[in-house]
Amino acid sequence: MKILFIGDIVGRVGRQATRALLPKISERYKIDFVIANGENAAGGFGITEEKANELFGMGIDVITTGNHIWDKKDVIPYLNKEDRVLRPLNYPEGVPGYGSVIKSARDGQAVGVINLSGRVFMGVGLMDCPFRRGLAEVKALKEKTPVVIVDLHAEATSEKIAFGYYVDGKASAVIGTHTHVQTADETVLPGGTAYISDAGMTGPVGTVIGVKKEQIIDRFLYQMPMRFEVPQTGPAIFNGLVLDVDEKTGRANSISRLMLNYP
């Protein structure tokens, strides 16, 4: 089966690029299931029910997130009722929302999706161990389906690579997100788990990971706090991955990067 993973969708520009390119990509690669990180889909920071439903309407099956999931406070009731929008599984017990889900692909195959947060350089407080929680959840979902995809939202490549090897042969794929810069280390690990350190970003070009470049430059120069802004118009880059997974064994056959310009 073919699974498309779309790198962090940033703001209106990212949503526009996704809407325009997703049908063509799905047709070309015969995509059966679509996952997208959407934690920055609403104005570049956070996600709302409206924006999540917009992404679902484009053909996305599951939305993963990360440390920006709480930026729009009114999303919390939505997270409790919509299991297709995930927040990191390894938040403490009692946190709203879902950390994993199983949904059916176009061909009827069940696909498990797990969302995790790294802890290194993330400033996320007392998160549970993503390794222990992640492996336990992979094993739990594997009892229901052989196909399990993990979005590990983390800063440190070392943490992501280590986790990839930790679940090699158990998860079908470990996809890194968060840095918004697509890495060139895509591979299928020895045990059959597809891996990449970061899927990249689907959002405005000419920015610093989605934010107006002038603001980020000034922040580095003067070290003063400011409200970051994400361009709402202009050209976009679409970053993503196509996974070819054996739906009987859950092993990945291949992982291929996508980097497209829009328009």
C-alpha positions in Angstrom: 0.0 0.0 0.0 1.1 3.6 -0.5 1.0 6.2 2.3 1.6 9.9 1.8 2.9 11.9 4.8 2.8 15.7 4.3 5.3 17.8 6.2 4.1 20.5 8.7 1.4 22.5 7.0 2.0 26.2 7.8 -0.9 28.7 7.5 -3.0 29.7 4.6 -0.2 29.3 2.1 0.4 25.7 3.2 -3.2 24.8 3.0 -3.6 26.3 -0.4 -0.6 24.3 -1.7 -2.0 21.1 -0.1 -5.4 21.7 -1.7 -3.9 22.2 -5.1 -1.3 19.5 -5.1 -2.8 16.6 -3.1 -5.1 15.3 -5.8 -2.3 15.2 -8.3 0.1 13.5 -6.0 -2.6 11.0 -4.9 -3.4 10.1 -8.5 0.3 9.8 -9.6 1.4 7.7 -6.7 -1.9 5.8 -6.2 -2.0 6.9 -2.5 -4.2 4.8 -0.2 -3.8 6.8 3.0 -2.8 10.4 3.8 -1.2 11.7 7.1 -0.3 15.3 7.6 1.3 17.3 10.4 -1.1 20.2 10.9 0.0 21.8 14.2 0.6 25.1 12.4 -2.3 25.0 9.9 -4.2 27.9 11.6 -2.4 31.2 10.8 0.9 29.5 11.3 0.5 28.6 15.0 -1.9 25.9 16.2 -4.9 24.3 14.7 -8.7 24.9 15.0 -11.7 22.7 14.3 -12.4 24.8 11.2 -8.9 24.3 9.7 -8.8 20.6 10.7 -12.1 20.0 8.8 -10.7 21.9 5.9 -7.8 19.6 5.7 -10.0 16.5 6.1 -12.1 17.8 3.2 -8.9 17.8 1.0 -8.5 14.0 1.5 -6.3 13.9 4.6 -7.1 10.9 6.8 -5.2 11.7 10.0 -3.7 15.0 11.3 -0.7 14.8 13.7 0.6 17.7 15.7 3.3 18.6 18.3 4.2 21.4 20.7 1.9 24.0 19.0 -1.2 21.9 19.5 -2.4 24.1 22.4 -1.8 27.5 20.7 -5.5 27.9 19.9 -7.2 27.2 23.2 -10.6 26.7 21.7 -9.4 23.5 20.0 -9.3 21.6 23.3 -13.0 20.5 23.2 -12.6 19.4 19.6 -9.6 17.2 20.5 -11.8 15.3 22.9 -14.3 14.4 20.2 -12.2 14.1 17.0 -9.8 11.2 17.2 -8.4 11.9 13.7 -6.5 14.9 15.1 -3.7 13.6 17.4 -1.7 15.3 20.0 1.6 13.7 21.3 0.8 10.5 23.1 3.4 11.0 25.8 1.7 14.0 27.5 0.8 13.1 31.1 -2.4 11.2 31.8 -5.5 13.4 31.8 -4.4 15.7 29.0 -7.2 16.2 26.4 -7.2 14.4 23.1 -5.9 11.2 21.5 -2.3 10.2 21.0 -2.9 7.4 18.5 -5.7 6.1 16.2 -6.4 3.3 13.7 -8.3 4.3 10.6 -9.1 2.5 7.3 -7.3 3.2 4.1 -8.9 3.5 0.6 -8.4 -0.3 0.1 -9.8 -1.1 3.5 -6.5 -1.8 5.2 -6.3 -0.6 8.8 -3.5 1.9 9.4 -2.3 2.8 12.9 -0.9 6.3 13.5 1.0 7.4 16.6 2.0 10.9 17.5 4.9 11.4 19.9 6.9 14.4 21.2 10.7 14.3 21.8 12.1 15.8 25.0 15.5 17.1 23.9 15.6 20.9 23.4 11.8 21.0 23.1 10.9 22.9 26.3 7.8 20.8 26.8 8.2 20.1 30.5 7.6 16.7 32.1 6.7 14.6 29.1 6.7 10.9 29.5 9.5 9.0 27.8 8.7 8.8 24.1 10.8 5.6 23.8 8.9 3.6 26.4 5.4 5.0 25.7 6.0 4.8 22.0 7.2 1.2 21.9 4.3 0.1 24.1 1.8 1.8 21.8 3.4 0.4 18.7 3.0 -3.1 20.2 -0.6 -2.4 21.2 -1.6 -1.2 17.7 0.3 -4.1 16.1 -2.1 -6.4 17.7 -4.8 -4.8 15.5 -3.0 -4.0 12.3 0.5 -4.7 10.9 0.8 -1.1 9.5 1.8 1.4 12.1 3.2 4.9 11.3 4.9 7.1 14.0 5.2 10.9 13.8 8.0 11.8 16.2 7.8 15.6 16.7 11.3 16.4 18.0 14.2 18.9 17.7 17.3 16.7 18.1 18.2 14.4 15.2 20.0 12.1 17.7 16.8 11.5 19.6 14.8 10.8 16.4 17.5 8.5 14.9 17.8 6.6 18.2 14.0 6.1 18.3 14.0 4.9 14.8 16.5 2.1 15.6 14.6 1.4 18.9 11.4 0.5 17.1 13.1 -0.9 13.9 11.2 -4.0 12.8 8.2 -3.1 14.9 6.8 0.2 13.4 6.3 0.5 9.6 7.8 4.0 9.6 9.2 6.7 11.9 8.7 10.1 10.4 10.4 13.1 12.1 8.7 16.5 12.2 9.1 19.9 13.9 12.2 21.5 12.3 10.4 22.4 9.0 13.6 21.5 7.1 13.4 18.3 5.0 16.4 16.1 5.6 18.1 13.8 3.1 18.5 10.8 5.3 15.5 8.8 4.2 16.1 5.0 4.5 14.6 1.7 5.3 16.3 0.4 8.4 17.6 -3.2 8.6 14.4 -4.4 10.4 12.1 -3.0 7.8 11.1 0.4 9.3 11.2 3.4 7.0 12.9 6.4 8.6 13.6 10.1 8.0 14.8 12.7 10.5 12.4 15.4 9.2 9.6 15.4 6.6 10.0 19.2 6.1 7.4 21.9 5.7 4.4 22.7 3.4 4.2 26.5 3.6 5.5 29.8 2.4 8.9 30.0 0.7 11.4 32.9 1.4 10.8 32.5 5.1 12.7 31.1 8.1 10.8 27.8 8.7 7.5 29.6 7.8 8.0 32.9 9.7 8.8 36.2 7.9 12.5 36.2 7.5 13.0 39.9 8.6 11.5 39.2 12.0 13.7 36.2 12.6 16.8 38.1 11.5 15.9 40.9 13.9 15.4 38.5 16.7 18.9 37.1 16.2 20.4 40.6 16.0 18.6 42.3 18.9 17.4 39.4 21.1 14.1 41.2 21.8 10.7 39.4 22.0 8.3 40.0 19.2 5.1 38.5 17.8 6.1 36.3 14.8 4.0 36.5 11.6 3.5 34.0 8.9 3.0 35.2 5.3 -0.6 34.7 4.2 0.1 35.0 0.4 2.8 34.0 -2.0 4.4 30.9 -3.4 4.8 27.7 -1.4 6.9 24.6 -1.1 5.3 21.2 -0.6 7.4 18.7 1.4 6.3 15.2 1.9 7.0 11.5 1.7 5.6 8.5 -0.1 5.8 5.2 1.8 5.4 1.8 0.2 4.4 -0.6 2.9 3.7 -4.3 2.7 0.2 -4.4 4.2 0.5 -8.1 5.3 3.8 -7.8 7.2 3.9 -4.0 7.9 7.5 -3.8 6.6 8.4 -0.8 4.5 9.5 -1.5 0.9 10.6 2.1 0.2 10.5 5.7 1.3 10.7 8.6 -1.2 10.9 12.3 -0.5 8.7 14.9 -2.3 9.7 18.5 -2.7 7.4 20.5 -5.0 6.8 24.2 -5.7 3.4 25.8 -5.8 2.3 27.5 -8.0 
